[in-house]
Amino acid sequence: MKYWLLFLCLFAAVPSWSENTYYRFRVYLKDKGNQTCNTDHPEAFLSEAAILRREQQQIPVSYSDLPISNSYKEQLANCGCALITESRWLSTVVVEYPDSSLVEKLKRLAFVDSVCWVWKGKHIPLQESDHTETLHIDKKTLRNRYGYAQKQIRMMKGDKLHKRGFKGKGMRIAVIDAGFTDVNRIDAFASTHIEGTRNIVYPGKTVYASDAHGTKVLSCLAANLPGIMTGTAPEATYWLIKSEDSNGESPIEQDYWAAAVEYADSVGAYIISSSLGYFDFDEPATDYTHEDLTGRKAFISQAAQMAAEKGLLVFTSAGNEGNTRWEKITVPADTPDILTVGAVTEKQKRSDFSSMGPTANGRIKPDVAAMGTNCCVIEPGGFIRQANGTSFSTPILAGLGACLWQALPQLNAAEIRVLIRQYASQAKQPDNELGYGVPNMYKSYKAGLKDGSKRR
């Protein structure tokens, strides 16, 4: 698994697995089949919160929002395969079969456009813990509210937004990651409003096990232990979604990510913070090249663009490949209408690992950058640590993005995205190392207020 090469070293015990090898295929559909739903009655397939977010931004419910017909899914199942996941936005279904010969069966179905392989492997059970005791952080309390996270918040003037009372209240943030071990036990998350969780990789299973990465990411956003660590949006509402399979690196993780984003949309999230990125897989034939970084080629980038078009404010990490042979951003960081976040040091210089642009079609990426070297994070077990990665610069900024949108509710996601870039440190001379630079969220807030007064 190459995930840790991108976003910090993660170590997990490899559990025992079944003897049988299974194959999973992404099935592209020509259409969605006969519909019992229609766009005039979105309440049949979208939550009230999701519909409200669209209405607030004057974004109509469209054909892409409609579910795939049950008839199509039944016909796929009748081929003898199991249905794994789907994307209504991109009209795809992922199926599993213990034999690669399934492809020819699928191709003969009249509604199937094409089929591609996305995963081969054995069923590995999720390792869960039955521990329930609260984990307390044993660290000296500092005099400032943010504790050991003060520098990463003050760098973008997030403390000034917080002083105005904007700490993310009322904003729904979906955190899409690999797992959130011990978040349900660490005292720094005791007051975090977690509205729900979703495990895309192991449906119905906990997200509070198997991987430490999401725990660290979430701490940058949601930790609330004054004097020890306070995140950038401690009063926001959170959905925790696991889309990364920590047992390997295969194209199916893009399908999991698409399902995660669509789920976030359906429950009415406003913000997505994702510290996942891809370019190479366990099967080299499925690797991406620099020429593929168009924002349109990668399946995951197509899903990210759709999320932006549905009115979600998407933050994604640029990647940690700046000092490797790849060097470039990963996908979905190449997506046009999302905020791709690079990393800087305490002195606001590019972290040497921070991935760079441009995209294959010449667009500036990353969009902006935040502190990503020596960030304060909380690890499973309840330990305060310093960590490096665009995995952490992303949620640090995403939380402040939620605070900014809370402060300027009259704006839509696209306008918030523009404001963040417009008042960053090198907005007049953006480049492909730090994009528009380090945001000044308080300047963005004041400019948004001024612009709002002009509109009235």
Buried (B, 14 or more C-beta within 10 A) or exposed (E): BEBBBBBBEBEBEEEEEEEEEBBBBBBBBEEBBEBEBEBEEBEEBBBEBBBEBBEBBEBEBEEBBBBBBEEBBEBBEEBEBEBBBBBBBBBBBBBBBEEEEBBEBBEEBEBBEEBEBBBBBEEBEBEEEEEEEEBEBEBEEBEBBBBBBBEBBBBBBBBBBBEEEBBBBEBBBBBBBBBBBBBBBBBBBEEBEBBBBBBBBBEEBBBBBBBBBBBBBBBBBBBBBEBBBBBBBBBBBBBBBBBBBBBBBBBBBBBBBBBBBBBBBBBBBBBBBBBBBBBBBBBEEBBBEEEBBBBBBBBBBBBBBBBBBBBBBBBBBBBBBBEEEBEBBBBBBBBBBBBBBBBBBEEBEBBEBBBBBBBBEEBBBBBBBBBBBBBBBBBBEBBBEEBBBBBBBBBBBBBBBBBBBBBBEEBBBBBBBBBBBBBBBBBEEBBBBBBBBBBBBBBBBBBBEEBEEEEE
